[in-house]
């Protein structure tokens, strides 16, 4: 699988799912095939946004 090479954050989907009878959450970015688990919706959403931004920063760094 090829890793996404876009530097536009809007090109990355963040999917959030509740599980364990609502006690836990997971966020998933299909473009990066990465999942983050946690106990709060905002926690996993923000962590995934940070992961996407870190990925983009690394892409930009490689271009320089």
CHARMM-style PDB file with segment names, atoms N, HN, CA, C and O in Angstrom:
ATOM      1  N   UNK     1       0.837  -1.180   0.000  1.00  0.00      PROA
ATOM      2  CA  UNK     1       0.000   0.000   0.000  1.00  0.00      PROA
ATOM      3  C   UNK     1       0.880   1.242   0.000  1.00  0.00      PROA
ATOM      4  O   UNK     1       1.854   1.320   0.749  1.00  0.00      PROA
ATOM      5  N   UNK     2       0.539   2.201  -0.833  1.00  0.00      PROA
ATOM      6  HN  UNK     2      -0.252   2.137  -1.442  1.00  0.00      PROA
ATOM      7  CA  UNK     2       1.279   3.448  -0.887  1.00  0.00      PROA
ATOM      8  C   UNK     2       0.751   4.420   0.147  1.00  0.00      PROA
ATOM      9  O   UNK     2      -0.458   4.534   0.350  1.00  0.00      PROA
ATOM     10  N   UNK     3       1.668   5.120   0.798  1.00  0.00      PROA
ATOM     11  HN  UNK     3       2.650   5.028   0.633  1.00  0.00      PROA
ATOM     12  CA  UNK     3       1.289   6.114   1.787  1.00  0.00      PROA
ATOM     13  C   UNK     3       0.893   7.401   1.080  1.00  0.00      PROA
ATOM     14  O   UNK     3       1.495   7.775   0.074  1.00  0.00      PROA
ATOM     15  N   UNK     4      -0.103   8.065   1.600  1.00  0.00      PROA
ATOM     16  HN  UNK     4      -0.592   7.761   2.418  1.00  0.00      PROA
ATOM     17  CA  UNK     4      -0.592   9.320   1.046  1.00  0.00      PROA
ATOM     18  C   UNK     4       0.526  10.355   1.028  1.00  0.00      PROA
ATOM     19  O   UNK     4       1.293  10.464   1.985  1.00  0.00      PROA
ATOM     20  N   UNK     5       0.618  11.113  -0.060  1.00  0.00      PROA
ATOM     21  HN  UNK     5      -0.004  11.025  -0.838  1.00  0.00      PROA
ATOM     22  CA  UNK     5       1.681  12.113  -0.187  1.00  0.00      PROA
ATOM     23  C   UNK     5       1.142  13.539  -0.272  1.00  0.00      PROA
ATOM     24  O   UNK     5       1.907  14.465  -0.540  1.00  0.00      PROA
ATOM     25  N   UNK     6      -0.134  13.731  -0.054  1.00  0.00      PROA
ATOM     26  HN  UNK     6      -0.756  12.978   0.164  1.00  0.00      PROA
ATOM     27  CA  UNK     6      -0.714  15.069  -0.098  1.00  0.00      PROA
ATOM     28  C   UNK     6      -0.284  15.866   1.136  1.00  0.00      PROA
ATOM     29  O   UNK     6      -0.162  15.324   2.235  1.00  0.00      PROA
ATOM     30  N   UNK     7      -0.060  17.160   0.928  1.00  0.00      PROA
ATOM     31  HN  UNK     7      -0.159  17.600   0.035  1.00  0.00      PROA
ATOM     32  CA  UNK     7       0.264  18.036   2.058  1.00  0.00      PROA
ATOM     33  C   UNK     7      -0.938  18.891   2.458  1.00  0.00      PROA
ATOM     34  O   UNK     7      -0.799  19.853   3.213  1.00  0.00      PROA
ATOM     35  N   UNK     8      -2.109  18.535   1.952  1.00  0.00      PROA
ATOM     36  HN  UNK     8      -2.222  17.753   1.339  1.00  0.00      PROA
ATOM     37  CA  UNK     8      -3.343  19.231   2.304  1.00  0.00      PROA
ATOM     38  C   UNK     8      -4.080  18.409   3.367  1.00  0.00      PROA
ATOM     39  O   UNK     8      -4.529  17.299   3.079  1.00  0.00      PROA
ATOM     40  N   UNK     9      -4.212  18.933   4.588  1.00  0.00      PROA
ATOM     41  HN  UNK     9      -3.847  19.835   4.822  1.00  0.00      PROA
ATOM     42  CA  UNK     9      -4.893  18.177   5.660  1.00  0.00      PROA
ATOM     43  C   UNK     9      -6.322  17.777   5.302  1.00  0.00      PROA
ATOM     44  O   UNK     9      -6.827  16.783   5.824  1.00  0.00      PROA
ATOM     45  N   UNK    10      -6.980  18.527   4.428  1.00  0.00      PROA
ATOM     46  HN  UNK    10      -6.570  19.334   4.004  1.00  0.00      PROA
ATOM     47  CA  UNK    10      -8.363  18.212   4.046  1.00  0.00      PROA
ATOM     48  C   UNK    10      -8.465  16.933   3.218  1.00  0.00      PROA
ATOM     49  O   UNK    10      -9.555  16.387   3.054  1.00  0.00      PROA
ATOM     50  N   UNK    11      -7.342  16.455   2.700  1.00  0.00      PROA
ATOM     51  HN  UNK    11      -6.456  16.899   2.834  1.00  0.00      PROA
ATOM     52  CA  UNK    11      -7.344  15.223   1.909  1.00  0.00      PROA
ATOM     53  C   UNK    11      -7.334  13.962   2.774  1.00  0.00      PROA
ATOM     54  O   UNK    11      -7.408  12.851   2.248  1.00  0.00      PROA
ATOM     55  N   UNK    12      -7.245  14.124   4.079  1.00  0.00      PROA
ATOM     56  HN  UNK    12      -7.186  15.026   4.506  1.00  0.00      PROA
ATOM     57  CA  UNK    12      -7.163  12.985   4.998  1.00  0.00      PROA
ATOM     58  C   UNK    12      -8.476  12.856   5.764  1.00  0.00      PROA
ATOM     59  O   UNK    12      -8.948  13.817   6.372  1.00  0.00      PROA
ATOM     60  N   UNK    13      -9.058  11.661   5.729  1.00  0.00      PROA
ATOM     61  HN  UNK    13      -8.675  10.881   5.235  1.00  0.00      PROA
ATOM     62  CA  UNK    13     -10.288  11.391   6.469  1.00  0.00      PROA
ATOM     63  C   UNK    13      -9.944  10.941   7.885  1.00  0.00      PROA
ATOM     64  O   UNK    13      -8.962  10.231   8.106  1.00  0.00      PROA
ATOM     65  N   UNK    14     -10.765  11.363   8.832  1.00  0.00      PROA
ATOM     66  HN  UNK    14     -11.562  11.939   8.652  1.00  0.00      PROA
ATOM     67  CA  UNK    14     -10.639  10.874  10.207  1.00  0.00      PROA
ATOM     68  C   UNK    14     -11.990  10.283  10.591  1.00  0.00      PROA
ATOM     69  O   UNK    14     -12.989  10.993  10.700  1.00  0.00      PROA
ATOM     70  N   UNK    15     -11.997   8.983  10.790  1.00  0.00      PROA
ATOM     71  HN  UNK    15     -11.186   8.406  10.700  1.00  0.00      PROA
ATOM     72  CA  UNK    15     -13.213   8.262  11.159  1.00  0.00      PROA
ATOM     73  C   UNK    15     -13.138   7.931  12.643  1.00  0.00      PROA
ATOM     74  O   UNK    15     -12.104   7.478  13.136  1.00  0.00      PROA
ATOM     75  N   UNK    16     -14.242   8.161  13.352  1.00  0.00      PROA
ATOM     76  HN  UNK    16     -15.081   8.529  12.952  1.00  0.00      PROA
ATOM     77  CA  UNK    16     -14.258   7.898  14.792  1.00  0.00      PROA
ATOM     78  C   UNK    16     -15.390   6.934  15.099  1.00  0.00      PROA
ATOM     79  O   UNK    16     -16.516   7.085  14.625  1.00  0.00      PROA
ATOM     80  N   UNK    17     -15.053   5.941  15.908  1.00  0.00      PROA
ATOM     81  HN  UNK    17     -14.138   5.819  16.293  1.00  0.00      PROA
ATOM     82  CA  UNK    17     -16.039   4.918  16.269  1.00  0.00      PROA
ATOM     83  C   UNK    17     -16.029   4.698  17.775  1.00  0.00      PROA
ATOM     84  O   UNK    17     -14.974   4.669  18.408  1.00  0.00      PROA
ATOM     85  N   UNK    18     -17.216   4.544  18.330  1.00  0.00      PROA
ATOM     86  HN  UNK    18     -18.073   4.567  17.815  1.00  0.00      PROA
ATOM     87  CA  UNK    18     -17.367   4.238  19.753  1.00  0.00      PROA
ATOM     88  C   UNK    18     -17.523   2.735  19.890  1.00  0.00      PROA
ATOM     89  O   UNK    18     -18.209   2.105  19.085  1.00  0.00      PROA
ATOM     90  N   UNK    19     -16.887   2.152  20.911  1.00  0.00      PROA
ATOM     91  HN  UNK    19     -16.329   2.665  21.564  1.00  0.00      PROA
ATOM     92  CA  UNK    19     -17.008   0.704  21.130  1.00  0.00      PROA
ATOM     93  C   UNK    19     -16.977   0.413  22.629  1.00  0.00      PROA
ATOM     94  O   UNK    19     -16.858   1.343  23.426  1.00  0.00      PROA
ATOM     95  N   UNK    20     -17.079  -0.820  23.020  1.00  0.00      PROA
ATOM     96  HN  UNK    20     -17.176  -1.575  22.372  1.00  0.00      PROA
ATOM     97  CA  UNK    20     -17.163  -1.245  24.431  1.00  0.00      PROA
ATOM     98  C   UNK    20     -18.318  -0.560  25.154  1.00  0.00      PROA
ATOM     99  O   UNK    20     -18.144   0.018  26.228  1.00  0.00      PROA
ATOM    100  N   UNK    21     -19.499  -0.636  24.545  1.00  0.00      PROA
ATOM    101  HN  UNK    21     -19.641  -1.105  23.673  1.00  0.00      PROA
ATOM    102  CA  UNK    21     -20.706  -0.026  25.121  1.00  0.00      PROA
ATOM    103  C   UNK    21     -20.521   1.463  25.395  1.00  0.00      PROA
ATOM    104  O   UNK    21     -21.051   1.991  26.372  1.00  0.00      PROA
ATOM    105  N   UNK    22     -19.769   2.134  24.532  1.00  0.00      PROA
ATOM    106  HN  UNK    22     -19.338   1.705  23.738  1.00  0.00      PROA
ATOM    107  CA  UNK    22     -19.585   3.576  24.652  1.00  0.00      PROA
ATOM    108  C   UNK    22     -18.470   3.999  25.579  1.00  0.00      PROA
ATOM    109  O   UNK    22     -18.282   5.195  25.803  1.00  0.00      PROA
ATOM    110  N   UNK    23     -17.723   3.053  26.124  1.00  0.00      PROA
ATOM    111  HN  UNK    23     -17.876   2.082  25.942  1.00  0.00      PROA
ATOM    112  CA  UNK    23     -16.678   3.388  27.088  1.00  0.00      PROA
ATOM    113  C   UNK    23     -15.375   3.823  26.417  1.00  0.00      PROA
ATOM    114  O   UNK    23     -14.555   4.491  27.047  1.00  0.00      PROA
ATOM    115  N   UNK    24     -15.172   3.458  25.154  1.00  0.00      PROA
ATOM    116  HN  UNK    24     -15.839   2.916  24.642  1.00  0.00      PROA
ATOM    117  CA  UNK    24     -13.923   3.764  24.465  1.00  0.00      PROA
ATOM    118  C   UNK    24     -14.197   4.228  23.042  1.00  0.00      PROA
ATOM    119  O   UNK    24     -15.267   3.989  22.483  1.00  0.00      PROA
ATOM    120  N   UNK    25     -13.202   4.896  22.475  1.00  0.00      PROA
ATOM    121  HN  UNK    25     -12.333   5.090  22.929  1.00  0.00      PROA
ATOM    122  CA  UNK    25     -13.298   5.418  21.120  1.00  0.00      PROA
ATOM    123  C   UNK    25     -12.046   5.033  20.345  1.00  0.00      PROA
ATOM    124  O   UNK    25     -10.985   4.793  20.922  1.00  0.00      PROA
ATOM    125  N   UNK    26     -12.194   4.979  19.023  1.00  0.00      PROA
ATOM    126  HN  UNK    26     -13.056   5.174  18.555  1.00  0.00      PROA
ATOM    127  CA  UNK    26     -11.055   4.748  18.141  1.00  0.00      PROA
ATOM    128  C   UNK    26     -11.179   5.695  16.959  1.00  0.00      PROA
ATOM    129  O   UNK    26     -12.262   5.865  16.398  1.00  0.00      PROA
ATOM    130  N   UNK    27     -10.071   6.306  16.586  1.00  0.00      PROA
ATOM    131  HN  UNK    27      -9.191   6.169  17.041  1.00  0.00      PROA
ATOM    132  CA  UNK    27     -10.048   7.111  15.364  1.00  0.00      PROA
ATOM    133  C   UNK    27      -9.167   6.385  14.358  1.00  0.00      PROA
ATOM    134  O   UNK    27      -8.178   5.746  14.717  1.00  0.00      PROA
ATOM    135  N   UNK    28      -9.546   6.499  13.092  1.00  0.00      PROA
ATOM    136  HN  UNK    28     -10.349   7.019  12.800  1.00  0.00      PROA
ATOM    137  CA  UNK    28      -8.829   5.800  12.030  1.00  0.00      PROA
ATOM    138  C   UNK    28      -8.687   6.725  10.839  1.00  0.00      PROA
ATOM    139  O   UNK    28      -9.637   7.406  10.452  1.00  0.00      PROA
ATOM    140  N   UNK    29      -7.503   6.747  10.263  1.00  0.00      PROA
ATOM    141  HN  UNK    29      -6.732   6.195  10.578  1.00  0.00      PROA
ATOM    142  CA  UNK    29      -7.251   7.498   9.043  1.00  0.00      PROA
ATOM    143  C   UNK    29      -6.953   6.481   7.943  1.00  0.00      PROA
ATOM    144  O   UNK    29      -5.873   5.891   7.935  1.00  0.00      PROA
ATOM    145  N   UNK    30      -7.887   6.264   7.015  1.00  0.00      PROA
ATOM    146  HN  UNK    30      -8.765   6.744   7.021  1.00  0.00      PROA
ATOM    147  CA  UNK    30      -7.681   5.256   5.980  1.00  0.00      PROA
ATOM    148  C   UNK    30      -6.491   5.562   5.065  1.00  0.00      PROA
ATOM    149  O   UNK    30      -5.820   4.642   4.599  1.00  0.00      PROA
ATOM    150  N   UNK    31      -6.230   6.821   4.811  1.00  0.00      PROA
ATOM    151  HN  UNK    31      -6.775   7.569   5.190  1.00  0.00      PROA
ATOM    152  CA  UNK    31      -5.129   7.180   3.924  1.00  0.00      PROA
ATOM    153  C   UNK    31      -3.774   6.816   4.522  1.00  0.00      PROA
ATOM    154  O   UNK    31      -2.821   6.563   3.785  1.00  0.00      PROA
ATOM    155  N   UNK    32      -3.681   6.788   5.840  1.00  0.00      PROA
ATOM    156  HN  UNK    32      -4.455   6.994   6.438  1.00  0.00      PROA
ATOM    157  CA  UNK    32      -2.432   6.434   6.507  1.00  0.00      PROA
ATOM    158  C   UNK    32      -2.478   5.040   7.127  1.00  0.00      PROA
ATOM    159  O   UNK    32      -1.471   4.553   7.642  1.00  0.00      PROA
ATOM    160  N   UNK    33      -3.649   4.398   7.078  1.00  0.00      PROA
ATOM    161  HN  UNK    33      -4.466   4.794   6.660  1.00  0.00      PROA
ATOM    162  CA  UNK    33      -3.850   3.084   7.691  1.00  0.00      PROA
ATOM    163  C   UNK    33      -3.370   3.094   9.138  1.00  0.00      PROA
ATOM    164  O   UNK    33      -2.602   2.233   9.567  1.00  0.00      PROA
ATOM    165  N   UNK    34      -3.853   4.105   9.883  1.00  0.00      PROA
ATOM    166  HN  UNK    34      -4.477   4.804   9.534  1.00  0.00      PROA
ATOM    167  CA  UNK    34      -3.406   4.284  11.266  1.00  0.00      PROA
ATOM    168  C   UNK    34      -4.623   4.424  12.176  1.00  0.00      PROA
ATOM    169  O   UNK    34      -5.581   5.122  11.845  1.00  0.00      PROA
ATOM    170  N   UNK    35      -4.573   3.748  13.333  1.00  0.00      PROA
ATOM    171  HN  UNK    35      -3.794   3.181  13.602  1.00  0.00      PROA
ATOM    172  CA  UNK    35      -5.661   3.806  14.303  1.00  0.00      PROA
ATOM    173  C   UNK    35      -5.116   4.262  15.654  1.00  0.00      PROA
ATOM    174  O   UNK    35      -4.011   3.895  16.053  1.00  0.00      PROA
ATOM    175  N   UNK    36      -5.918   5.072  16.349  1.00  0.00      PROA
ATOM    176  HN  UNK    36      -6.815   5.371  16.025  1.00  0.00      PROA
ATOM    177  CA  UNK    36      -5.586   5.526  17.692  1.00  0.00      PROA
ATOM    178  C   UNK    36      -6.791   5.244  18.581  1.00  0.00      PROA
ATOM    179  O   UNK    36      -7.920   5.579  18.224  1.00  0.00      PROA
ATOM    180  N   UNK    37      -6.556   4.631  19.733  1.00  0.00      PROA
ATOM    181  HN  UNK    37      -5.638   4.359  20.024  1.00  0.00      PROA
ATOM    182  CA  UNK    37      -7.634   4.315  20.681  1.00  0.00      PROA
ATOM    183  C   UNK    37      -7.514   5.195  21.912  1.00  0.00      PROA
ATOM    184  O   UNK    37      -6.420   5.613  22.292  1.00  0.00      PROA
ATOM    185  N   UNK    38      -8.661   5.471  22.532  1.00  0.00      PROA
ATOM    186  HN  UNK    38      -9.550   5.131  22.223  1.00  0.00      PROA
ATOM    187  CA  UNK    38      -8.683   6.263  23.755  1.00  0.00      PROA
ATOM    188  C   UNK    38     -10.037   6.200  24.413  1.00  0.00      PROA
ATOM    189  O   UNK    38     -10.923   5.471  23.969  1.00  0.00      PROA
ATOM    190  N   UNK    39     -10.195   6.966  25.474  1.00  0.00      PROA
ATOM    191  HN  UNK    39      -9.475   7.558  25.835  1.00  0.00      PROA
ATOM    192  CA  UNK    39     -11.442   6.902  26.249  1.00  0.00      PROA
ATOM    193  C   UNK    39     -12.374   8.081  26.005  1.00  0.00      PROA
ATOM    194  O   UNK    39     -13.460   8.137  26.582  1.00  0.00      PROA
ATOM    195  N   UNK    40     -11.964   9.033  25.150  1.00  0.00      PROA
ATOM    196  HN  UNK    40     -11.082   8.988  24.681  1.00  0.00      PROA
ATOM    197  CA  UNK    40     -12.820  10.187  24.870  1.00  0.00      PROA
ATOM    198  C   UNK    40     -12.780  10.524  23.385  1.00  0.00      PROA
ATOM    199  O   UNK    40     -11.740  10.397  22.738  1.00  0.00      PROA
ATOM    200  N   UNK    41     -13.914  10.952  22.856  1.00  0.00      PROA
ATOM    201  HN  UNK    41     -14.758  11.055  23.382  1.00  0.00      PROA
ATOM    202  CA  UNK    41     -14.033  11.306  21.446  1.00  0.00      PROA
ATOM    203  C   UNK    41     -13.004  12.368  21.069  1.00  0.00      PROA
ATOM    204  O   UNK    41     -12.276  12.204  20.090  1.00  0.00      PROA
ATOM    205  N   UNK    42     -12.938  13.448  21.834  1.00  0.00      PROA
ATOM    206  HN  UNK    42     -13.530  13.581  22.629  1.00  0.00      PROA
ATOM    207  CA  UNK    42     -12.019  14.546  21.540  1.00  0.00      PROA
ATOM    208  C   UNK    42     -10.563  14.095  21.612  1.00  0.00      PROA
ATOM    209  O   UNK    42      -9.724  14.557  20.838  1.00  0.00      PROA
ATOM    210  N   UNK    43     -10.273  13.202  22.534  1.00  0.00      PROA
ATOM    211  HN  UNK    43     -10.954  12.827  23.162  1.00  0.00      PROA
ATOM    212  CA  UNK    43      -8.911  12.689  22.700  1.00  0.00      PROA
ATOM    213  C   UNK    43      -8.421  12.001  21.424  1.00  0.00      PROA
ATOM    214  O   UNK    43      -7.329  12.295  20.938  1.00  0.00      PROA
ATOM    215  N   UNK    44      -9.224  11.093  20.888  1.00  0.00      PROA
ATOM    216  HN  UNK    44     -10.112  10.855  21.283  1.00  0.00      PROA
ATOM    217  CA  UNK    44      -8.787  10.354  19.704  1.00  0.00      PROA
ATOM    218  C   UNK    44      -8.845  11.214  18.447  1.00  0.00      PROA
ATOM    219  O   UNK    44      -8.031  11.041  17.540  1.00  0.00      PROA
ATOM    220  N   UNK    45      -9.798  12.137  18.387  1.00  0.00      PROA
ATOM    221  HN  UNK    45     -10.460  12.277  19.124  1.00  0.00      PROA
ATOM    222  CA  UNK    45      -9.883  13.034  17.239  1.00  0.00      PROA
ATOM    223  C   UNK    45      -8.659  13.949  17.186  1.00  0.00      PROA
ATOM    224  O   UNK    45      -8.031  14.083  16.135  1.00  0.00      PROA
ATOM    225  N   UNK    46      -8.321  14.570  18.297  1.00  0.00      PROA
ATOM    226  HN  UNK    46      -8.831  14.462  19.150  1.00  0.00      PROA
ATOM    227  CA  UNK    46      -7.174  15.474  18.340  1.00  0.00      PROA
ATOM    228  C   UNK    46      -5.857  14.729  18.112  1.00  0.00      PROA
ATOM    229  O   UNK    46      -4.959  15.240  17.442  1.00  0.00      PROA
ATOM    230  N   UNK    47      -5.747  13.542  18.661  1.00  0.00      PROA
ATOM    231  HN  UNK    47      -6.476  13.128  19.205  1.00  0.00      PROA
ATOM    232  CA  UNK    47      -4.526  12.754  18.468  1.00  0.00      PROA
ATOM    233  C   UNK    47      -4.346  12.394  16.993  1.00  0.00      PROA
ATOM    234  O   UNK    47      -3.224  12.410  16.487  1.00  0.00      PROA
ATOM    235  N   UNK    48      -5.438  12.070  16.302  1.00  0.00      PROA
ATOM    236  HN  UNK    48      -6.350  12.057  16.714  1.00  0.00      PROA
ATOM    237  CA  UNK    48      -5.330  11.733  14.883  1.00  0.00      PROA
ATOM    238  C   UNK    48      -5.011  12.969  14.056  1.00  0.00      PROA
ATOM    239  O   UNK    48      -4.230  12.895  13.107  1.00  0.00      PROA
ATOM    240  N   UNK    49      -5.604  14.098  14.405  1.00  0.00      PROA
ATOM    241  HN  UNK    49      -6.238  14.158  15.175  1.00  0.00      PROA
ATOM    242  CA  UNK    49      -5.277  15.338  13.692  1.00  0.00      PROA
ATOM    243  C   UNK    49      -3.787  15.634  13.829  1.00  0.00      PROA
ATOM    244  O   UNK    49      -3.142  16.027  12.858  1.00  0.00      PROA
ATOM    245  N   UNK    50      -3.245  15.451  15.011  1.00  0.00      PROA
ATOM    246  HN  UNK    50      -3.770  15.132  15.800  1.00  0.00      PROA
ATOM    247  CA  UNK    50      -1.817  15.668  15.234  1.00  0.00      PROA
ATOM    248  C   UNK    50      -0.977  14.682  14.426  1.00  0.00      PROA
ATOM    249  O   UNK    50       0.065  15.050  13.884  1.00  0.00      PROA
ATOM    250  N   UNK    51      -1.424  13.450  14.346  1.00  0.00      PROA
ATOM    251  HN  UNK    51      -2.271  13.151  14.786  1.00  0.00      PROA
ATOM    252  CA  UNK    51      -0.713  12.433  13.567  1.00  0.00      PROA
ATOM    253  C   UNK    51      -0.677  12.819  12.087  1.00  0.00      PROA
ATOM    254  O   UNK    51       0.360  12.701  11.434  1.00  0.00      PROA
ATOM    255  N   UNK    52      -1.801  13.274  11.568  1.00  0.00      PROA
ATOM    256  HN  UNK    52      -2.644  13.369  12.098  1.00  0.00      PROA
ATOM    257  CA  UNK    52      -1.873  13.693  10.169  1.00  0.00      PROA
ATOM    258  C   UNK    52      -0.947  14.880   9.930  1.00  0.00      PROA
ATOM    259  O   UNK    52      -0.209  14.903   8.946  1.00  0.00      PROA
ATOM    260  N   UNK    53      -0.983  15.863  10.823  1.00  0.00      PROA
ATOM    261  HN  UNK    53      -1.583  15.844  11.623  1.00  0.00      PROA
ATOM    262  CA  UNK    53      -0.122  17.036  10.665  1.00  0.00      PROA
ATOM    263  C   UNK    53       1.354  16.673  10.756  1.00  0.00      PROA
ATOM    264  O   UNK    53       2.181  17.258  10.056  1.00  0.00      PROA
ATOM    265  N   UNK    54       1.688  15.720  11.607  1.00  0.00      PROA
ATOM    266  HN  UNK    54       1.017  15.245  12.175  1.00  0.00      PROA
ATOM    267  CA  UNK    54       3.078  15.253  11.702  1.00  0.00      PROA
ATOM    268  C   UNK    54       3.494  14.570  10.403  1.00  0.00      PROA
ATOM    269  O   UNK    54       4.607  14.774   9.919  1.00  0.00      PROA
ATOM    270  N   UNK    55       2.610  13.771   9.846  1.00  0.00      PROA
ATOM    271  HN  UNK    55       1.705  13.605  10.239  1.00  0.00      PROA
ATOM    272  CA  UNK    55       2.885  13.104   8.566  1.00  0.00      PROA
ATOM    273  C   UNK    55       3.145  14.150   7.478  1.00  0.00      PROA
ATOM    274  O   UNK    55       4.089  14.019   6.699  1.00  0.00      PROA
ATOM    275  N   UNK    56       2.309  15.180   7.430  1.00  0.00      PROA
ATOM    276  HN  UNK    56       1.542  15.287   8.063  1.00  0.00      PROA
ATOM    277  CA  UNK    56       2.462  16.240   6.437  1.00  0.00      PROA
ATOM    278  C   UNK    56       3.777  16.977   6.647  1.00  0.00      PROA
ATOM    279  O   UNK    56       4.475  17.279   5.679  1.00  0.00      PROA
ATOM    280  N   UNK    57       4.126  17.272   7.893  1.00  0.00      PROA
ATOM    281  HN  UNK    57       3.559  17.027   8.679  1.00  0.00      PROA
ATOM    282  CA  UNK    57       5.394  17.950   8.193  1.00  0.00      PROA
ATOM    283  C   UNK    57       6.584  17.119   7.716  1.00  0.00      PROA
ATOM    284  O   UNK    57       7.552  17.666   7.189  1.00  0.00      PROA
ATOM    285  N   UNK    58       6.516  15.817   7.896  1.00  0.00      PROA
ATOM    286  HN  UNK    58       5.729  15.373   8.325  1.00  0.00      PROA
ATOM    287  CA  UNK    58       7.588  14.928   7.439  1.00  0.00      PROA
ATOM    288  C   UNK    58       7.683  14.925   5.911  1.00  0.00      PROA
ATOM    289  O   UNK    58       8.779  14.898   5.351  1.00  0.00      PROA
ATOM    290  N   UNK    59       6.525  14.953   5.242  1.00  0.00      PROA
ATOM    291  HN  UNK    59       5.635  14.975   5.697  1.00  0.00      PROA
ATOM    292  CA  UNK    59       6.541  15.013   3.784  1.00  0.00      PROA
ATOM    293  C   UNK    59       7.205  16.292   3.303  1.00  0.00      PROA
ATOM    294  O   UNK    59       8.026  16.264   2.386  1.00  0.00      PROA
ATOM    295  N   UNK    60       6.852  17.410   3.918  1.00  0.00      PROA
ATOM    296  HN  UNK    60       6.185  17.433   4.663  1.00  0.00      PROA
ATOM    297  CA  UNK    60       7.428  18.704   3.538  1.00  0.00      PROA
ATOM    298  C   UNK    60       8.930  18.735   3.816  1.00  0.00      PROA
ATOM    299  O   UNK    60       9.700  19.320   3.054  1.00  0.00      PROA
ATOM    300  N   UNK    61       9.334  18.108   4.903  1.00  0.00      PROA
ATOM    301  HN  UNK    61       8.709  17.634   5.523  1.00  0.00      PROA
ATOM    302  CA  UNK    61      10.753  18.066   5.255  1.00  0.00      PROA
ATOM    303  C   UNK    61      11.552  17.272   4.215  1.00  0.00      PROA
ATOM    304  O   UNK    61      12.671  17.647   3.866  1.00  0.00      PROA
ATOM    305  N   UNK    62      10.976  16.191   3.731  1.00  0.00      PROA
ATOM    306  HN  UNK    62      10.067  15.886   4.014  1.00  0.00      PROA
ATOM    307  CA  UNK    62      11.645  15.361   2.721  1.00  0.00      PROA
ATOM    308  C   UNK    62      11.786  16.097   1.388  1.00  0.00      PROA
ATOM    309  O   UNK    62      12.745  15.866   0.652  1.00  0.00      PROA
ATOM    310  N   UNK    63      10.829  16.989   1.072  1.00  0.00      PROA
ATOM    311  HN  UNK    63      10.050  17.176   1.670  1.00  0.00      PROA
ATOM    312  CA  UNK    63      10.881  17.736  -0.175  1.00  0.00      PROA
ATOM    313  C   UNK    63      11.992  18.768  -0.180  1.00  0.00      PROA
ATOM    314  O   UNK    63      12.521  19.107  -1.239  1.00  0.00      PROA
ATOM    315  N   UNK    64      12.352  19.275   1.003  1.00  0.00      PROA
ATOM    316  HN  UNK    64      11.922  19.000   1.863  1.00  0.00      PROA
ATOM    317  CA  UNK    64      13.385  20.331   1.099  1.00  0.00      PROA
ATOM    318  C   UNK    64      14.788  19.810   0.931  1.00  0.00      PROA
ATOM    319  OT1 UNK    64      15.745  20.583   0.989  1.00  0.00      PROA
TER     320      UNK     64
END
